[in-house]
Amino acid sequence: MNREMEALKLVPLGRDELDLDAVNAALEDADAEEVVRWAAETFGERLVMSSSFGAQSALMLHLASRVVPKIPVIFLDTGYLFPETYQFAEALTERLGLRPGVYPPKMTAARPGALFGRLYDGDAADLERY
């Protein structure tokens, strides 16, 4: 770890603000693994990541889980995902040893349609209600 990155470890635990100019300068030439390692050292157990488990997600999930093997993964299940997305998420979870927290919406995908009709097919006012 270079001297600039070493200086970034001075962020006090519990502090909500970072000197983003200093962080950006220190990490400007860092590779992705160094950036994830810095985040893990800086935020410790407070570090989480989110993923849509789309096709492009595998790279970052693999990298992060190598550096932080038990990193919590936030997976927002909108109820509108393709079956392949759920299958891919399960396959990556098993292969990479992930522990995703799956967070569904308070209202299921079917409920708005049942209560309000297909607002997404309507005009601007319908879209605003949607």
Summary of the structure (lengths in Angstrom):
residues: 130
radius of gyration: 19.5
end to end distance: 48.7
largest distance: 59.0
contacts: 288
relative contact order: 0.10
helix: 55%
strand: 9%
